[in-house]
Amino acid sequence: MQNQQDVASLYSKTTEKRLLWKAAIKWPLYSVAVMPVLLAAGWRLGVGQNIRLDQLIGFLIASVLLLLWENLTNDLFDADTGIDESNKPHSVVALVGGKKPVRRLAYISLTLGLAIILILALRSNSAVLFLVLGSCTLGYIYQGPPFRLGYQGLGEPLCWLAFGPLATAAALLVLSPVESHESGIPWGIATTLGAGPALATTLVLFCSHFHQVAEDAAHGKKSPLVRLGTKRAASLVPWLVILIIALEIYPILQGEWPVTAILGIIGLPQGLLLIRLLKRHHNHPEKIGGSKFLALRFQAFNGLGLSLGLALAPYLQIN
């Protein structure tokens, strides 16, 4: 009987550890990393231009590596402030049992990611490297000392800039033929194309705070949720979803995008589920821990739908 209890206890601990590692890896989160280049690919196909498949794959790999660096360093920085001690058992630092191996892995990911970006830039446009370095810098000052701008409630605008104009412009340049770069960085296209999807990415970050308002406030982190309170923050989410869709419909109405770009609305059902959840349970942390994953599904479906809608237009002969 004792042996059976020991086996059951070991199985339970193993299962719990596996679930904690799954939460720590957060693999669905990497949809935010790959979205800019998928959007760029969709846009280029939609206007009848070719994409460089090797550059696309390289940018996808580099984007994942750089987001891995950012996630690992955020865990390291949060460990320094103590904000994760009570509410984040799935912190990589806590699971590994120390900062040193996490720091080593983080900087290996950064080095590999930037090395790939350098190669891609040499094969396309040097501006790619500087745009990506700009995104990485914004990622660092979000949580990294001495800046820690996320603690001042500035994480969301930094997120929009990094995943919007900067990352989208870099992706557009990476996929374009070298001879097409005489006109410089395509800021206009990048801003229009990245505005809605980057705001959807920002919504993921915004929703990640709902279940930890008390802990953030206790450690001096003035996130938008701490400043607004959960009720007011929850009431803002429907307007953010509306604005994301509006930013993607406006270019269609202006004739800049084909009508098939409306496929971005396939993420709307997830957005509505998110709105409903936060309206009912905004002040119940135990019930809204998964709100960021609803926001993430909205972001993923919205961005993939928009990319596919843009790419399909020439094949459907729709302008």
Backbone bond lengths (Angstrom), bond angles and torsions (degrees), N, CA, C in turn:
res aa  C-N    CA-C-N  psi(-1)  N-CA   C-N-CA  omega(-1)  CA-C   N-CA-C  phi
1 M - - - 1.459 - - 1.522 111.05 -
2 Q 1.359 114.27 -41.86 1.467 119.07 179.33 1.527 110.77 -63.57
3 N 1.350 116.69 -39.36 1.456 120.51 179.19 1.518 111.39 -62.44
4 Q 1.356 115.96 -40.14 1.456 119.89 178.46 1.534 111.20 -63.17
5 Q 1.340 116.00 -39.52 1.464 119.94 178.82 1.526 110.71 -66.57
6 D 1.342 116.10 -39.65 1.462 120.15 179.05 1.531 111.09 -63.76
7 V 1.341 115.47 -42.81 1.464 120.32 179.03 1.526 110.42 -63.39
8 A 1.354 115.25 -44.41 1.465 119.79 179.80 1.527 110.94 -62.34
9 S 1.339 116.20 -40.15 1.465 120.67 179.73 1.527 110.50 -65.59
10 L 1.336 116.06 -42.79 1.467 120.61 179.44 1.528 110.37 -64.43
11 Y 1.339 115.76 -41.78 1.467 120.02 179.29 1.525 110.19 -62.55
12 S 1.350 115.44 -42.91 1.455 120.25 -179.87 1.522 111.36 -62.22
13 K 1.336 116.70 -43.32 1.464 120.55 179.94 1.526 110.98 -66.43
14 T 1.338 116.41 -39.73 1.466 120.25 179.28 1.524 111.00 -64.55
15 T 1.331 115.40 -42.87 1.460 120.40 178.94 1.522 110.93 -63.86
16 E 1.342 115.42 -43.28 1.468 119.61 179.43 1.526 110.85 -62.76
17 K 1.328 117.02 -42.32 1.456 120.81 179.41 1.523 110.86 -63.74
18 R 1.332 116.67 -40.15 1.451 120.55 179.37 1.523 111.00 -63.90
19 L 1.330 116.57 -40.57 1.460 120.95 178.61 1.537 111.21 -66.58
20 L 1.335 115.75 -37.84 1.465 119.21 177.99 1.527 110.73 -65.51
21 W 1.333 117.15 -40.51 1.454 119.58 178.33 1.531 111.01 -66.97
22 K 1.309 116.32 -36.71 1.465 119.94 177.14 1.527 110.13 -62.08
23 A 1.351 116.06 -41.73 1.464 120.25 178.14 1.524 111.05 -68.13
24 A 1.337 116.40 -33.99 1.469 120.10 -178.88 1.524 111.79 -70.89
25 I 1.336 116.24 -40.23 1.472 120.22 -178.18 1.529 110.84 -68.51
26 K 1.334 116.55 -37.74 1.477 121.78 175.94 1.530 111.41 52.05
27 W 1.329 116.03 49.37 1.457 118.07 -175.12 1.531 114.22 -58.74
28 P 1.367 121.00 -33.11 1.467 117.30 177.81 1.523 113.33 -61.37
29 L 1.350 116.52 -24.27 1.455 120.66 -177.75 1.528 112.29 -62.68
30 Y 1.324 116.54 -21.61 1.463 118.86 -175.60 1.530 112.50 -74.54
31 S 1.318 116.98 -2.72 1.468 119.05 171.59 1.524 110.91 -64.10
32 V 1.339 117.41 -28.39 1.462 119.56 178.71 1.523 110.67 -71.16
33 A 1.343 117.26 -28.41 1.461 120.70 -179.43 1.522 111.92 -73.44
34 V 1.326 116.88 -39.19 1.467 120.21 -174.12 1.528 113.07 -87.39
35 M 1.337 117.49 -12.34 1.461 119.28 -173.63 1.521 114.54 -63.16
36 P 1.351 120.73 -42.14 1.469 118.53 -178.42 1.526 113.93 -56.65
37 V 1.338 117.90 -42.77 1.455 118.77 -177.74 1.533 111.19 -75.30
38 L 1.331 117.97 -29.91 1.466 119.58 174.97 1.527 110.73 -67.22
39 L 1.326 116.32 -39.01 1.466 120.50 175.99 1.528 110.77 -64.18
40 A 1.325 116.02 -43.16 1.459 120.33 179.12 1.528 110.87 -62.24
41 A 1.331 116.46 -41.27 1.464 120.77 178.19 1.522 110.71 -64.12
42 G 1.334 116.75 -43.80 1.460 120.50 178.61 1.512 111.90 -61.51
43 W 1.330 116.38 -42.27 1.465 120.17 -179.33 1.523 110.78 -64.88
44 R 1.333 117.01 -45.38 1.466 119.88 -178.42 1.534 111.54 -63.75
45 L 1.329 116.89 -42.22 1.461 119.28 177.11 1.523 110.73 -64.57
46 G 1.331 115.80 -36.16 1.457 120.26 -178.91 1.514 113.94 -65.61
47 V 1.329 117.55 -28.42 1.472 120.47 178.77 1.522 111.03 -98.99
48 G 1.342 115.74 14.76 1.456 120.17 173.82 1.506 115.63 78.89
49 Q 1.326 117.27 21.91 1.457 120.89 179.71 1.529 110.32 -105.19
50 N 1.297 115.39 155.07 1.459 120.35 178.97 1.526 110.59 -80.88
51 I 1.322 115.40 159.71 1.460 120.63 172.42 1.520 108.58 -119.71
52 R 1.294 116.44 150.27 1.461 121.90 178.28 1.527 107.82 -91.45
53 L 1.327 115.67 103.95 1.464 121.18 -171.41 1.526 111.72 -61.93
54 D 1.330 117.64 -39.00 1.458 119.63 -179.99 1.527 110.94 -65.27
55 Q 1.335 116.01 -37.60 1.463 120.49 177.50 1.533 110.65 -67.71
56 L 1.331 115.86 -38.21 1.465 120.82 178.18 1.531 110.84 -61.05
57 I 1.325 116.51 -48.44 1.464 120.54 -179.36 1.523 110.53 -63.81
58 G 1.321 116.47 -42.47 1.456 120.22 178.87 1.518 112.32 -61.40
59 F 1.320 116.73 -42.08 1.462 120.39 179.94 1.525 111.21 -67.82
60 L 1.320 116.75 -36.47 1.468 120.34 176.29 1.528 110.73 -60.97
61 I 1.330 116.61 -47.51 1.471 120.79 -179.09 1.522 110.53 -63.35
62 A 1.323 116.36 -46.14 1.467 120.44 -179.45 1.523 111.05 -62.63
63 S 1.317 117.81 -39.72 1.457 121.34 -179.53 1.522 111.34 -62.95
64 V 1.328 116.67 -41.54 1.463 120.80 178.25 1.527 110.59 -64.55
65 L 1.330 116.92 -43.52 1.466 121.05 179.49 1.526 111.74 -62.75
66 L 1.323 116.37 -40.35 1.466 119.71 -178.69 1.521 111.66 -71.65
67 L 1.338 117.18 -35.12 1.463 118.39 176.11 1.525 110.27 -71.04
68 L 1.345 117.55 -33.89 1.458 120.35 174.63 1.532 109.97 -60.35
69 W 1.342 116.55 -44.40 1.468 120.15 175.81 1.525 110.98 -57.24
70 E 1.312 116.76 -45.73 1.463 119.11 -177.60 1.530 111.58 -65.45
71 N 1.326 117.41 -41.92 1.467 120.03 179.50 1.527 111.78 -64.69
72 L 1.326 116.57 -41.70 1.466 120.06 179.90 1.532 111.24 -67.25
73 T 1.318 116.84 -43.67 1.465 118.85 179.53 1.523 111.38 -67.78
74 N 1.327 117.67 -32.93 1.468 119.31 175.78 1.524 110.82 -62.78
75 D 1.337 116.65 -39.41 1.465 119.79 175.13 1.527 110.99 -63.10
76 L 1.324 115.84 -39.84 1.467 119.95 178.12 1.526 111.33 -64.09
77 F 1.317 116.80 -45.23 1.464 120.43 -178.67 1.527 110.98 -67.59
78 D 1.336 116.55 -37.74 1.461 119.43 177.53 1.525 111.16 -67.94
79 A 1.326 116.06 -32.77 1.466 119.27 176.36 1.526 110.39 -65.37
80 D 1.320 116.44 -35.02 1.465 120.29 178.52 1.529 111.95 -64.88
81 T 1.338 116.50 -36.49 1.469 119.78 -178.16 1.521 112.27 -87.50
82 G 1.345 117.12 -14.57 1.464 120.15 179.96 1.501 114.59 82.23
83 I 1.322 118.18 7.43 1.463 121.16 -174.25 1.531 112.14 -70.73
84 D 1.344 117.10 -21.86 1.471 120.97 -177.03 1.523 113.81 -91.84
85 E 1.316 118.07 -6.55 1.464 120.52 -170.13 1.519 113.08 -61.00
86 S 1.329 117.26 -38.89 1.458 119.96 -172.87 1.520 114.51 -97.52
87 N 1.328 117.04 -20.67 1.463 117.46 -171.15 1.521 114.48 -128.87
88 K 1.341 118.36 9.52 1.454 118.82 -177.86 1.524 110.99 -139.23
89 P 1.343 116.53 73.55 1.467 119.49 177.80 1.517 112.54 -66.75
90 H 1.350 117.25 -16.50 1.457 120.73 179.80 1.527 112.42 -92.46
91 S 1.331 118.00 12.71 1.456 120.13 171.63 1.526 109.13 -57.87
92 V 1.331 117.06 135.98 1.460 120.49 179.91 1.525 110.73 -61.25
93 V 1.329 116.48 -36.57 1.460 120.52 178.47 1.523 110.21 -61.45
94 A 1.337 116.78 -43.38 1.460 120.61 179.68 1.521 111.51 -66.82
95 L 1.324 117.50 -39.78 1.463 121.18 -178.11 1.530 111.89 -70.15
96 V 1.333 116.50 -38.54 1.458 120.67 -179.77 1.523 110.71 -77.40
97 G 1.329 115.64 -31.46 1.456 119.75 178.70 1.519 114.33 92.78
98 G 1.323 116.57 14.55 1.461 119.56 179.06 1.509 111.22 179.74
99 K 1.329 115.75 161.98 1.459 121.25 -176.73 1.530 112.91 -86.12
100 K 1.322 117.13 -31.07 1.457 120.20 -171.50 1.530 113.89 -58.81
101 P 1.348 120.10 -50.26 1.473 118.86 179.47 1.526 112.56 -65.97
102 V 1.335 116.84 -32.35 1.467 120.13 178.33 1.522 109.80 -67.91
103 R 1.334 115.98 -42.78 1.467 120.29 178.67 1.531 110.79 -62.83
104 R 1.334 116.26 -40.62 1.469 120.42 179.55 1.532 110.50 -62.59
105 L 1.330 116.37 -47.11 1.467 120.23 -179.93 1.521 110.87 -63.82
106 A 1.335 116.55 -38.55 1.463 120.42 -179.54 1.527 110.67 -60.57
107 Y 1.308 117.05 -45.98 1.461 119.28 -175.72 1.523 112.50 -79.51
108 I 1.315 117.50 -22.10 1.465 119.52 169.47 1.532 109.35 -66.32
109 S 1.337 116.65 -44.02 1.469 121.25 178.53 1.519 111.08 -61.93
110 L 1.339 116.23 -42.79 1.467 120.63 178.69 1.520 110.83 -62.68
111 T 1.316 117.05 -45.89 1.467 121.14 -178.01 1.524 111.21 -63.14
112 L 1.336 116.39 -46.54 1.468 119.88 179.44 1.527 111.14 -64.18
113 G 1.335 116.09 -43.55 1.458 120.01 -179.47 1.519 112.14 -61.19
114 L 1.334 117.01 -46.24 1.462 120.44 -179.60 1.525 111.63 -70.07
115 A 1.330 117.14 -32.22 1.464 119.97 176.95 1.532 110.57 -63.34
116 I 1.332 116.06 -42.56 1.469 119.68 177.64 1.521 110.21 -65.15
117 I 1.332 116.74 -42.08 1.464 120.47 179.05 1.524 110.43 -61.71
118 L 1.327 117.66 -40.26 1.463 120.84 178.20 1.523 110.84 -60.19
119 I 1.331 116.35 -44.56 1.471 120.33 178.55 1.528 110.47 -61.94
120 L 1.332 116.19 -44.18 1.464 120.54 179.51 1.523 110.96 -63.44
121 A 1.342 116.47 -38.57 1.465 120.62 179.62 1.527 110.84 -66.58
122 L 1.318 116.96 -41.12 1.460 120.36 178.82 1.525 111.43 -64.17
123 R 1.333 115.57 -26.56 1.469 120.07 -179.34 1.527 112.49 -93.87
124 S 1.344 116.49 0.55 1.463 118.99 -179.96 1.522 110.61 -137.82
125 N 1.337 116.79 -78.74 1.464 121.07 -175.65 1.520 108.73 -152.28
126 S 1.328 116.78 134.58 1.462 120.43 -177.80 1.523 112.42 -61.57
127 A 1.334 117.01 -23.79 1.462 120.28 179.80 1.526 111.66 -61.87
128 V 1.326 117.49 -25.75 1.466 121.20 179.44 1.519 110.38 -57.07
129 L 1.327 116.77 -45.30 1.465 120.76 -178.95 1.529 111.02 -61.62
130 F 1.316 116.62 -44.28 1.465 119.81 -176.96 1.530 111.85 -71.02
131 L 1.323 116.86 -34.07 1.466 120.02 176.48 1.527 110.83 -65.88
132 V 1.331 116.27 -42.66 1.467 119.93 179.23 1.528 110.58 -68.98
133 L 1.329 117.07 -39.89 1.465 119.73 175.95 1.526 110.64 -61.32
134 G 1.327 116.25 -36.13 1.458 119.76 175.74 1.516 111.61 -62.62
135 S 1.335 116.77 -43.15 1.466 120.81 177.78 1.525 111.03 -62.99
136 C 1.345 116.32 -41.86 1.470 120.20 179.30 1.522 111.21 -64.86
137 T 1.320 116.18 -38.61 1.462 120.12 178.11 1.519 111.04 -61.86
138 L 1.324 116.34 -43.62 1.469 119.84 177.22 1.521 110.36 -62.89
139 G 1.340 116.79 -38.34 1.461 120.47 177.53 1.520 112.16 -63.70
140 Y 1.338 115.95 -36.00 1.468 118.81 -179.98 1.523 111.61 -72.57
141 I 1.325 117.47 -48.70 1.465 118.63 -176.03 1.524 112.34 -68.88
142 Y 1.330 116.79 -13.24 1.463 120.47 174.31 1.527 110.97 -60.86
143 Q 1.331 117.29 -46.18 1.459 120.98 -177.36 1.525 114.23 -121.88
144 G 1.324 116.71 -20.70 1.457 119.70 -170.36 1.517 114.39 -79.05
145 P 1.341 115.94 146.34 1.457 120.80 176.39 1.535 110.35 -72.12
146 P 1.338 118.50 151.31 1.474 126.44 -0.13 1.519 113.43 -88.78
147 F 1.333 116.93 8.30 1.463 120.50 -172.12 1.529 112.36 -78.06
148 R 1.332 115.66 -63.38 1.468 122.54 -179.05 1.537 111.45 46.57
149 L 1.337 116.12 50.86 1.459 119.41 -176.46 1.526 111.88 -67.39
150 G 1.335 116.95 -21.25 1.461 119.64 174.85 1.519 111.33 -61.45
151 Y 1.329 116.66 -29.01 1.463 121.28 178.50 1.526 111.90 -74.10
152 Q 1.324 116.39 -12.23 1.464 121.04 176.51 1.527 111.84 -102.63
153 G 1.325 115.93 7.56 1.464 119.90 178.23 1.511 114.03 82.87
154 L 1.337 117.41 17.31 1.464 121.00 -176.55 1.528 112.95 -102.68
155 G 1.321 117.38 7.61 1.457 120.34 -178.60 1.514 113.57 -61.68
156 E 1.329 116.45 -39.24 1.470 120.38 -176.15 1.534 113.05 -65.04
157 P 1.339 119.89 -49.57 1.471 117.84 176.74 1.523 113.60 -63.37
158 L 1.342 117.29 -34.52 1.465 120.11 176.12 1.526 110.67 -63.79
159 C 1.323 115.71 -40.17 1.465 121.23 178.51 1.521 110.57 -61.68
160 W 1.334 116.96 -44.35 1.472 120.52 -179.14 1.522 110.85 -62.51
161 L 1.315 116.91 -44.20 1.462 120.23 -179.81 1.525 111.39 -63.87
162 A 1.322 117.15 -42.83 1.459 121.04 -176.27 1.522 111.92 -67.18
163 F 1.342 116.86 -47.10 1.465 120.71 -175.83 1.526 112.37 -89.90
164 G 1.332 117.10 -9.37 1.458 121.39 179.30 1.515 112.25 -94.84
165 P 1.338 117.78 -105.88 1.479 120.32 -174.26 1.521 114.13 -57.12
166 L 1.336 118.25 -42.72 1.467 119.33 -174.75 1.526 112.46 -67.66
167 A 1.335 116.74 -55.75 1.466 119.91 -176.90 1.526 111.68 -66.93
168 T 1.324 117.28 -37.30 1.470 120.03 -178.63 1.517 111.01 -69.58
169 A 1.342 117.10 -40.07 1.470 120.15 176.71 1.526 110.60 -62.72
170 A 1.332 116.58 -42.28 1.464 120.12 178.15 1.526 111.00 -61.47
171 A 1.330 116.36 -42.36 1.467 120.58 -179.29 1.524 111.60 -65.60
172 L 1.319 116.80 -40.61 1.460 120.02 178.20 1.524 111.47 -61.71
173 L 1.327 116.51 -41.67 1.464 120.30 179.05 1.525 111.91 -68.35
174 V 1.327 116.98 -39.60 1.465 121.33 -178.75 1.521 111.60 -61.16
175 L 1.317 116.72 -38.05 1.460 120.74 -174.80 1.523 113.62 -85.21
176 S 1.336 116.80 -12.47 1.461 120.79 -175.23 1.523 111.26 -86.45
177 P 1.321 117.37 152.36 1.467 120.35 173.82 1.526 110.65 -61.23
178 V 1.312 116.90 148.53 1.467 121.29 -177.57 1.520 111.36 -57.01
179 E 1.323 117.30 -39.59 1.464 120.30 -174.44 1.524 113.09 -71.16
180 S 1.342 117.89 -6.87 1.469 120.21 -176.60 1.521 112.87 -94.07
181 H 1.335 118.55 7.32 1.460 120.71 -171.19 1.529 114.25 -100.14
182 E 1.317 117.13 13.30 1.455 119.18 -178.41 1.527 112.27 -65.63
183 S 1.322 117.40 -26.77 1.469 120.46 -176.36 1.525 112.92 -83.15
184 G 1.326 117.84 -2.57 1.458 120.68 175.72 1.518 113.70 91.43
185 I 1.324 115.20 -164.15 1.467 121.95 -176.15 1.536 109.81 -71.69
186 P 1.332 118.46 129.15 1.475 121.48 -177.33 1.531 112.26 -80.58
187 W 1.335 116.85 66.62 1.463 120.63 -174.70 1.526 112.43 -60.15
188 G 1.321 117.21 -41.19 1.460 120.04 -176.98 1.522 112.35 -62.01
189 I 1.325 115.53 -50.85 1.466 120.14 179.62 1.525 110.26 -63.33
190 A 1.338 116.21 -42.85 1.469 120.57 -177.43 1.524 111.51 -63.36
191 T 1.313 116.87 -40.17 1.466 119.94 -179.22 1.522 111.25 -69.25
192 T 1.335 116.36 -44.71 1.468 119.65 178.65 1.519 111.07 -63.35
193 L 1.325 115.91 -45.13 1.457 121.00 -176.59 1.522 111.93 -70.62
194 G 1.318 117.58 -37.92 1.459 120.74 -174.30 1.510 115.44 -91.01
195 A 1.337 117.60 -13.25 1.468 120.03 -172.09 1.521 113.35 -58.29
196 G 1.326 117.39 -54.54 1.465 120.73 -178.31 1.517 113.13 -66.91
197 P 1.344 118.29 -53.07 1.459 119.58 179.22 1.528 113.68 -59.84
198 A 1.337 117.92 -36.50 1.464 119.87 178.52 1.523 110.69 -68.84
199 L 1.323 117.09 -33.18 1.461 119.50 175.71 1.525 110.17 -68.20
200 A 1.342 116.77 -33.87 1.464 119.92 174.94 1.525 110.71 -65.00
201 T 1.334 117.11 -38.24 1.461 120.99 174.92 1.526 110.53 -64.13
202 T 1.324 116.01 -41.14 1.468 121.13 177.95 1.525 110.77 -62.63
203 L 1.325 117.01 -35.38 1.462 121.22 177.40 1.525 111.16 -62.03
204 V 1.328 117.25 -35.89 1.472 120.96 176.50 1.525 109.84 -60.23
205 L 1.322 116.71 -46.89 1.463 120.79 178.32 1.526 110.92 -62.59
206 F 1.317 116.62 -43.75 1.464 121.92 179.55 1.530 110.92 -57.73
207 C 1.338 116.25 -44.87 1.466 120.73 -176.60 1.520 112.74 -74.99
208 S 1.323 117.45 -17.72 1.469 119.75 -179.54 1.526 112.25 -70.20
209 H 1.332 118.01 -10.36 1.461 121.40 -178.23 1.532 113.52 -93.97
210 F 1.317 118.93 -13.33 1.462 120.68 -170.36 1.526 113.12 -58.76
211 H 1.342 116.85 -38.18 1.461 119.69 -174.19 1.524 113.66 -87.34
212 Q 1.345 117.94 0.63 1.461 119.85 -174.69 1.523 112.74 -132.84
213 V 1.320 117.07 28.92 1.463 120.90 -177.01 1.527 111.42 -60.45
214 A 1.332 117.01 -44.45 1.466 120.42 -178.09 1.521 110.88 -62.64
215 E 1.346 117.07 -43.41 1.459 120.56 -179.36 1.527 111.15 -66.91
216 D 1.338 116.83 -41.19 1.464 119.97 178.20 1.522 111.02 -60.70
217 A 1.321 115.99 -46.77 1.463 120.39 -179.33 1.531 111.41 -62.42
218 A 1.326 116.04 -39.81 1.468 120.32 -178.31 1.522 112.32 -65.44
219 H 1.333 117.42 -27.40 1.466 121.38 -178.62 1.527 112.14 -103.86
220 G 1.319 116.44 15.30 1.458 120.40 174.61 1.510 115.07 76.63
221 K 1.341 118.14 16.66 1.456 121.13 178.73 1.528 108.93 -89.46
222 K 1.319 115.94 107.52 1.464 121.06 -175.88 1.527 110.37 -90.44
223 S 1.308 115.66 62.95 1.460 120.81 178.11 1.524 109.19 -65.05
224 P 1.332 118.03 163.64 1.468 119.19 176.89 1.529 112.61 -55.29
225 L 1.340 116.61 -32.22 1.468 119.58 179.43 1.519 110.98 -68.09
226 V 1.331 117.25 -38.31 1.459 120.81 177.51 1.520 110.14 -66.49
227 R 1.322 116.94 -41.76 1.461 121.45 -178.40 1.538 112.18 -69.97
228 L 1.328 116.24 -40.60 1.463 120.63 -174.78 1.518 113.54 -88.95
229 G 1.335 116.82 -31.47 1.451 120.60 -167.86 1.516 109.12 86.52
230 T 1.315 116.84 153.37 1.469 120.16 -173.15 1.526 113.25 -66.87
231 K 1.329 117.77 -33.66 1.468 119.70 -178.23 1.519 111.27 -66.73
232 R 1.333 116.61 -49.23 1.460 120.09 179.98 1.523 110.89 -66.76
233 A 1.326 116.32 -37.28 1.467 119.59 178.58 1.526 111.03 -64.40
234 A 1.334 116.09 -42.05 1.470 119.97 178.48 1.525 111.38 -63.01
235 S 1.332 116.87 -36.64 1.464 120.49 179.79 1.526 111.77 -70.76
236 L 1.339 116.52 -17.67 1.465 120.55 178.33 1.525 112.37 -81.64
237 V 1.319 117.40 -25.71 1.462 121.63 -175.07 1.534 113.08 -59.31
238 P 1.351 120.47 -44.29 1.466 118.44 177.69 1.527 112.96 -57.47
239 W 1.330 116.86 -37.65 1.464 120.41 179.86 1.522 111.50 -69.05
240 L 1.328 116.82 -33.53 1.459 120.08 176.35 1.527 110.78 -67.26
241 V 1.333 116.47 -41.53 1.472 120.20 177.72 1.524 110.05 -63.16
242 I 1.330 116.93 -43.73 1.467 120.94 178.20 1.522 110.76 -61.03
243 L 1.337 116.63 -42.91 1.466 120.25 -178.93 1.525 111.18 -65.29
244 I 1.328 117.44 -38.97 1.468 120.73 178.15 1.532 110.33 -60.23
245 I 1.314 116.25 -48.61 1.472 120.43 179.67 1.525 110.41 -64.29
246 A 1.339 116.87 -40.71 1.463 120.90 -179.56 1.526 111.56 -62.73
247 L 1.330 116.79 -40.67 1.465 120.76 179.28 1.524 111.79 -64.60
248 E 1.324 116.87 -22.56 1.457 120.81 179.50 1.531 112.41 -95.54
249 I 1.313 117.32 -21.12 1.462 120.51 177.73 1.529 111.06 -86.05
250 Y 1.327 116.89 -32.96 1.462 120.90 -176.79 1.530 112.39 -55.51
251 P 1.358 119.79 -46.92 1.473 118.23 178.69 1.524 113.07 -62.87
252 I 1.333 116.97 -26.89 1.468 119.84 176.06 1.523 109.73 -68.40
253 L 1.332 116.52 -46.06 1.464 121.05 179.77 1.529 111.41 -63.99
254 Q 1.343 115.73 -30.72 1.466 120.73 179.43 1.529 112.45 -81.46
255 G 1.337 116.34 -6.01 1.450 120.01 -179.37 1.515 114.54 81.19
256 E 1.351 117.27 9.06 1.461 120.84 179.64 1.528 111.47 -80.23
257 W 1.308 116.46 -30.64 1.459 122.01 -179.92 1.519 109.72 -119.18
258 P 1.343 117.57 153.46 1.467 120.60 175.87 1.528 110.40 -71.22
259 V 1.311 115.63 158.66 1.461 120.51 -178.51 1.531 111.65 -63.35
260 T 1.341 117.00 -23.39 1.464 120.16 179.18 1.534 112.37 -65.23
261 A 1.319 117.28 -15.83 1.464 119.94 177.69 1.522 111.73 -64.67
262 I 1.333 116.16 -12.98 1.465 120.65 177.82 1.530 110.96 -63.57
263 L 1.336 117.70 -11.79 1.460 121.11 178.14 1.527 112.38 -59.13
264 G 1.333 116.28 -15.34 1.456 119.40 176.62 1.522 113.11 -59.45
265 I 1.328 116.84 -20.99 1.469 119.40 -178.22 1.530 112.15 -73.97
266 I 1.326 118.58 -2.88 1.475 118.62 178.09 1.531 111.04 -65.42
267 G 1.328 116.41 -14.87 1.458 118.88 175.42 1.515 113.35 -82.66
268 L 1.339 116.99 -9.95 1.463 120.63 -173.68 1.526 114.50 -59.79
269 P 1.341 120.15 -40.24 1.474 118.74 178.19 1.535 112.82 -56.21
270 Q 1.322 116.91 -38.60 1.464 119.67 177.09 1.527 110.76 -67.95
271 G 1.307 116.17 -36.48 1.453 120.09 176.44 1.520 111.68 -63.49
272 L 1.325 116.52 -39.84 1.467 120.33 179.06 1.524 111.02 -67.52
273 L 1.331 117.29 -38.00 1.470 120.39 175.89 1.526 110.52 -62.74
274 L 1.315 116.19 -39.59 1.464 121.01 178.26 1.527 110.64 -63.60
275 I 1.305 116.80 -46.51 1.463 121.43 179.61 1.521 110.78 -59.47
276 R 1.337 116.25 -43.87 1.463 121.11 -178.51 1.532 110.93 -65.40
277 L 1.325 116.59 -43.33 1.458 120.83 -179.60 1.528 111.18 -61.42
278 L 1.314 116.78 -46.95 1.463 120.26 -176.98 1.529 111.73 -70.47
279 K 1.307 116.97 -33.27 1.466 119.69 177.79 1.523 110.62 -63.83
280 R 1.324 116.56 -38.76 1.473 120.53 -176.13 1.532 112.64 -82.78
281 H 1.332 116.74 -36.75 1.467 118.82 -167.69 1.532 113.12 -129.10
282 H 1.314 118.78 27.06 1.458 120.92 -174.60 1.523 112.95 -57.19
283 N 1.329 117.45 -28.95 1.468 120.63 -177.59 1.524 113.11 -105.88
284 H 1.337 116.23 21.89 1.465 121.37 176.71 1.529 108.24 -121.51
285 P 1.337 118.03 88.40 1.466 121.50 -174.87 1.521 114.02 -53.61
286 E 1.334 116.38 -34.89 1.459 119.23 -176.97 1.527 112.27 -69.65
287 K 1.337 117.53 -16.36 1.461 121.13 -177.29 1.526 113.30 -103.21
288 I 1.317 117.38 -12.38 1.470 118.82 -174.49 1.521 112.72 -119.93
289 G 1.345 116.97 15.87 1.458 119.39 177.44 1.522 112.28 -59.41
290 G 1.337 116.22 -26.93 1.462 119.91 -179.22 1.511 114.24 -91.38
291 S 1.332 118.33 7.94 1.465 120.19 -177.39 1.522 111.42 -62.33
292 K 1.336 117.16 -34.95 1.465 118.76 -179.49 1.524 111.29 -66.91
293 F 1.350 117.20 -26.81 1.456 119.14 179.08 1.532 111.24 -77.22
294 L 1.327 116.90 -31.19 1.467 119.31 170.94 1.524 109.74 -65.12
295 A 1.341 115.70 -43.15 1.459 120.02 176.98 1.523 110.53 -61.87
296 L 1.322 116.34 -36.85 1.458 121.24 179.83 1.520 111.25 -67.91
297 R 1.324 116.87 -39.79 1.470 119.55 177.36 1.526 110.34 -66.67
298 F 1.319 116.63 -39.17 1.472 120.05 174.70 1.526 109.94 -59.34
299 Q 1.328 116.89 -46.89 1.463 121.52 -179.96 1.530 111.44 -60.66
300 A 1.330 116.34 -45.37 1.464 120.69 -176.52 1.526 111.73 -66.51
301 F 1.328 117.13 -49.46 1.466 120.26 -179.84 1.522 111.40 -65.47
302 N 1.316 116.49 -39.81 1.464 120.31 179.48 1.526 110.59 -62.48
303 G 1.329 117.21 -49.91 1.455 120.29 -178.29 1.517 113.35 -66.56
304 L 1.339 116.45 -42.40 1.461 119.70 178.58 1.525 111.36 -65.44
305 G 1.338 115.99 -39.85 1.465 119.50 177.67 1.510 112.06 -62.72
306 L 1.337 116.25 -43.10 1.465 120.26 178.66 1.525 110.83 -64.33
307 S 1.327 117.65 -44.87 1.465 121.58 179.16 1.526 110.86 -59.61
308 L 1.322 115.60 -46.87 1.464 120.24 -179.27 1.520 110.95 -66.04
309 G 1.327 116.94 -40.80 1.459 120.47 179.28 1.515 112.31 -61.47
310 L 1.322 116.73 -41.62 1.462 120.51 177.95 1.526 111.06 -65.82
311 A 1.332 116.39 -42.13 1.464 120.66 -175.66 1.527 112.81 -70.55
312 L 1.321 117.21 -30.37 1.466 121.00 -174.24 1.521 113.65 -77.88
313 A 1.312 117.85 -21.58 1.461 121.36 -171.81 1.532 114.29 -51.93
314 P 1.339 120.64 -48.21 1.467 118.98 -179.20 1.518 113.48 -63.39
315 Y 1.324 116.90 -33.32 1.462 121.09 -178.50 1.531 111.20 -73.81
316 L 1.316 115.75 -28.07 1.472 120.17 176.89 1.515 111.90 -94.33
317 Q 1.349 115.85 0.65 1.459 123.39 -179.19 1.526 111.28 53.91
318 I 1.341 113.50 46.98 1.461 120.59 178.23 1.522 108.71 -114.95
319 N 1.315 116.42 131.56 1.464 121.67 178.62 1.520 110.65 -99.41
